[in-house]
Amino acid sequence: MTITRSHPPPRGQRRRRGERAASLVEYCLMIALIAAVCIGALSFFGAQSGNSVDNSADRIVTAG
């Protein structure tokens, strides 16, 4: 005899270990993806912004 539930388990009920591990892996993958995007954006835009700061500094020195 099988009993099926038509409603979700109560909020206080603990998850099974496999579900917690899967959630942990998903969060780690998400954090790794966000870090990779941030590093990529910094390396792409960092060179451009560094050059503009150097150009501004040079112009200030030559103007002064």
HULINCOR-V715954 format. One line per field, one symbol per residue. ss: DSSP state (2 for helix, 1 for strand, 0 for the rest). phi: phi as a letter, one per 30 degrees, with the letter a starting at -180 (. if undefined). burial: b if it has 16 or more other ideal C-beta (glycine too) atoms within 10 Angstrom, else e. A space follows every 50 residues. Layout:
ss->???
phi->???
burial->???
//
This chain:
ss->00000000000000002222222222222222222222222222222222 22222222222220
phi->.cccccbddedddddddddddddddddddddddddddddddddddddddd dddddddddddddd
burial->eeeeeeeeeeeeeeeeeeeeeeeeeeeeeeeeeeeeeeeeeeeeeeeeee eeeeeeeeeeeeee
//
